[in-house]
Amino acid sequence: MANIAPRPPPEYVLEVFADPANIKDVVRAILHTIFFHRYFPTLRPSTIEVLDRLTLPYVSDPELETLIETRVGQMARQLSPTTSSTSTTSTTSSSPFTPSSYGSSAAQTSPYAPSSTSSPSSGRNTSLGGIGGNGAGGNSAGSGGGSSSSSSSTRGQLGVHFFEKRRRKGGGGGGGPLGWFSGAAKPLDEEVCWEKWRLEVTLASPANELERSKVSKAMETTLVQSILKIVTIVNRHKDHIPPITTSEANPFPYQIVLNPRFEGWGKTIGMR
């Protein structure tokens, strides 16, 4: 009987605009919001002010904060107009934490109008003419001197992957009869991804005051949409969350990946 291929993990896509002055705050806010709903250890509620207008959840844990700051800084440097936009892949895994039951930090669902999903494009230069007056989804440039040949934007991605530990089928052991004695034994447990998030960030570098105003509005609009999308997803989609079957401090390891390669990871889930 043929083996049934495992179902790929759900993948949720978020899209935001940012300018060089606020890219770290925007990306940091989204990552903390994801972990606020997917980070199982007991947490003391904390908040952070973003763009001087939004109050968002914040995961106050030194190790996770360091991990997020590392990835945020790497993305900001990669997309900066003064640095190379060459794509690189980098991962950082989680460290153990204290376990707790899921659902202790539930949030209320709010209606929203989700933005469309675009194909991955890391480090690609694009025109700012697509920033319409209603946010980042416009198809034509604004009038009144809003376009400039020096205006540009670059794009990058961050991926957040959550895993569960499963007992490896067939147990441990090396690839041959001497594997046990040679120290080549495979671990008894394997990490299987059960959820993925992809954050697509467009860093816009406006050339004049009109474009700065458009980028600022697009930045706030897409950030709010992304936050509401996260809240909607975590409240609607819970059946795929694995049960906690380990006494380890952190039952669900995670990774934050810069410019992840998503080929072959299955269908992207879009909110409709």
CORURHU-V899532 format. One record per residue. RES is the residue in three letters. PSI is psi in whole degrees, -180 to 180 (none if undefined). Layout:
BEGIN
RES	PSI
RES	PSI
END
This chain:
BEGIN
MET	130
ALA	144
ASN	139
ILE	126
ALA	138
PRO	147
ARG	132
PRO	151
PRO	150
PRO	144
GLU	126
TYR	134
VAL	132
LEU	143
GLU	132
VAL	152
PHE	151
ALA	156
ASP	167
PRO	-31
ALA	-22
ASN	4
ILE	-41
LYS	-43
ASP	-41
VAL	-49
VAL	-42
ARG	-43
ALA	-42
ILE	-43
LEU	-43
HIS	-34
THR	-41
ILE	-49
PHE	-26
PHE	-32
HIS	-9
ARG	11
TYR	111
PHE	-24
PRO	155
THR	132
LEU	147
ARG	125
PRO	131
SER	158
THR	164
ILE	143
GLU	130
VAL	134
LEU	23
ASP	11
ARG	-21
LEU	134
THR	118
LEU	159
PRO	154
TYR	131
VAL	108
SER	83
ASP	124
PRO	-44
GLU	-43
LEU	-39
GLU	-43
THR	-43
LEU	-47
ILE	-44
GLU	-36
THR	-48
ARG	-40
VAL	-44
GLY	-40
GLN	-43
MET	-43
ALA	-42
ARG	-39
GLN	-40
LEU	-6
SER	138
PRO	-20
THR	-2
THR	167
SER	146
SER	19
THR	131
SER	136
THR	155
THR	131
SER	140
THR	150
THR	127
SER	162
SER	165
SER	160
PRO	147
PHE	177
THR	129
PRO	155
SER	166
SER	154
TYR	149
GLY	8
SER	-14
SER	53
ALA	150
ALA	160
GLN	142
THR	136
SER	145
PRO	152
TYR	167
ALA	98
PRO	147
SER	160
SER	156
THR	133
SER	163
SER	151
PRO	138
SER	96
SER	124
GLY	17
ARG	134
ASN	130
THR	164
SER	151
LEU	0
GLY	-21
GLY	-3
ILE	105
GLY	178
GLY	-16
ASN	18
GLY	-144
ALA	2
GLY	6
GLY	156
ASN	-5
SER	155
ALA	151
GLY	155
SER	177
GLY	34
GLY	23
GLY	-13
SER	153
SER	145
SER	-20
SER	-6
SER	139
SER	168
SER	154
THR	156
ARG	146
GLY	173
GLN	150
LEU	137
GLY	140
VAL	121
HIS	132
PHE	139
PHE	158
GLU	154
LYS	125
ARG	149
ARG	126
ARG	133
LYS	133
GLY	0
GLY	-166
GLY	-159
GLY	154
GLY	-175
GLY	-4
GLY	179
PRO	-21
LEU	8
GLY	-42
TRP	-42
PHE	-25
SER	0
GLY	13
ALA	18
ALA	139
LYS	149
PRO	151
LEU	-29
ASP	150
GLU	150
GLU	125
VAL	126
CYS	132
TRP	-8
GLU	143
LYS	143
TRP	141
ARG	120
LEU	116
GLU	119
VAL	128
THR	115
LEU	113
ALA	138
SER	85
PRO	150
ALA	-12
ASN	176
GLU	-37
LEU	-44
GLU	-35
ARG	-38
SER	-41
LYS	-44
VAL	-41
SER	-43
LYS	-42
ALA	-38
MET	-48
GLU	-42
THR	-48
THR	-31
LEU	-47
VAL	-43
GLN	-42
SER	-42
ILE	-45
LEU	-34
LYS	-41
ILE	-47
VAL	-42
THR	-44
ILE	-49
VAL	-24
ASN	-26
ARG	-36
HIS	100
LYS	-18
ASP	-24
HIS	-6
ILE	123
PRO	154
PRO	153
ILE	113
THR	14
THR	153
SER	7
GLU	155
ALA	-42
ASN	102
PRO	-25
PHE	96
PRO	159
TYR	164
GLN	147
ILE	120
VAL	131
LEU	126
ASN	62
PRO	152
ARG	112
PHE	5
GLU	134
GLY	6
TRP	5
GLY	-171
LYS	141
THR	134
ILE	121
GLY	146
MET	134
ARG	none
END
